Amino acid sequence: MTKNSQPPIECGYCHRTFQRRRPNGRIPKYCSARCRSASYRGRNAPSPRHDYDADVERLSRALLGKTQALHHAATHRTVDLPLDVVERCVALRRELEDFTVVAVCQARGDGATVPQLAKIMYIAPSTVRANFTAEKADKALAGRAARGPARPPCRPAALQGDSRPTRIRKKRVLLPGDPGYALSRALSHLRRGKPDLTVQEIATWSAVSPSYVYRILSGERAPTWEVTRAFACACDADPDDLVFLWNQARGITLAPMDIPTYGQAVRTLQAALRGLCLAASAPDAAALAQRASASLTQRTAEALLAPDPPPPHALRWPVVNALTTALGGDTHAIEQLHRRIDELTTHTALPAEGFG
């Protein structure tokens, strides 16, 4: 190799070696304009359809949650947080920008053309090609994973310039037997069962602030049923299992006419027992049978806590009472639900499995 000769260069597309034509300037990456254009088209081609389906679904849920959180902040405005609504608007706009990039890539993977996208987005086709590429979508998804959930302000804006110490009010701790204690315990158990689910994500699902979620878990606030249901859905739990505990926290007692059928009465009792099981940190059936009286066996405990209807012998009051006591529940409240089953049994034929 002579002094002025240049080493061969490997083309970034066809991987063939070539010599640069000019000794000065930027080192070329491709051997020809055709390879450069082919590499550019491959780099900006949309990914297959299945690559972005899950991302679009996940981003749509996050967008819905931030929209609900913005609505909650706007309708329950706090004077000490004048920037709260604006901050949520900024977060919502960022969420919408990420969603739009990924949705456009999904549409291109489904066969939508650049002119079609440019027409409905009221932008030039060159803008679609430049700003809504697979590379931009992957960058947006990576950025979301890196920055994590947004953090609320540490102190209200009205107190940022105040150097005086803040008076801390002593909070009352709920004790067993207090209204709302069992509900807060059940929600705390659901939260612990999802270690990858952050409080910010639960707040987004429930359309409340993260601090309000902490107050719910500590028992300082009694959530509405909409918030309780959203909390359960965020933790992949059945909201029906929390109805009994929520009624207890609110001091609501179901009237007999609210449970018109035998099957509904059995389902209501089972859901109430499952709620008590959540409040007791979900002990297994074997442990419940050991701590209960002889009338409760592991099999009957499993039958009562299962989603399917239990056999008639598992619905006898001594068995239900033993399970309620083992779970630390209110036997009087459970007895009211069981009494409704007895009332409907006298007017309804027993299920077929109850005979022999």
Order of alpha helices (4+ residues) and beta strands (2+ residues): beta-beta-alpha-alpha-alpha-alpha-alpha-alpha-alpha-alpha-alpha-alpha-alpha-alpha-alpha-alpha-alpha-alpha
